[in-house]
Amino acid sequence: MDTTFGGDTVSQTDRRQNTQDQGGPRVSPSEALQRLIDGNERFLRGESRFGGMRPKMLDELASGQQPFATILGCADSRVPPELIFDAVLVELFVVRVAGNVVSAEVAGSLQYASAHLRTPLIVVFGHEGCGAVEATFKTMRLGVRQRSRIQSLVDSIMPAIEEVDAGLPPLEQLSRAVKTNVRWQWAAIWKSPEVRERPADDLLVVGSVYDLRSGRVTWLDRRGTIPTASRSTT
């Protein structure tokens, strides 16, 4: 039986490629990453798959979710992962917060995705011109005090970018800080218990940065690994 997504047809076989056994993912971590890369290429070409869903498909999805990737992204309205990676419902488990930071609440969602959904890929998804990172610079460089809850967010980003060279031009500082923050959050995820307990070939954790002007995603580390000593740190 086929299910229609707008004008496209997705077969039961294609949908099964997105599902998981309780014992582990049907797709490998590298295959999951390649799906995101391919999806961004379709997005750039204007060939996105999603054009709406039939009621029957929605009814089938109500029984459960089996995403192939977990995305930790920024809350910025210009960077919706589902569109940028040309994903349809049930393919991505998305957690969004300003500055794509790993707070206690975010960590709980990531733990659920790893321990219960067993997604084979976790992506920290930052973007150029991030307002949360820029606000952190204003606090660090100019002493600007943000509103209370925004300040808490800024405080959580500050350790990630405090070593960015203050002598660089402002735009270059911001660009480097965005990448540094992605890597910082990436490392924090690698050190978490839910990641440490997964076999090395069962999970990739990668960083990426989205360019607002071009629509292209740059992958900062496609190995999905960090040194063993860092991974085992408690």
Order of alpha helices (4+ residues) and beta strands (2+ residues): beta-beta-alpha-beta-beta-alpha-alpha-beta-alpha-beta-alpha-beta-alpha-alpha-alpha-alpha-beta-beta-alpha
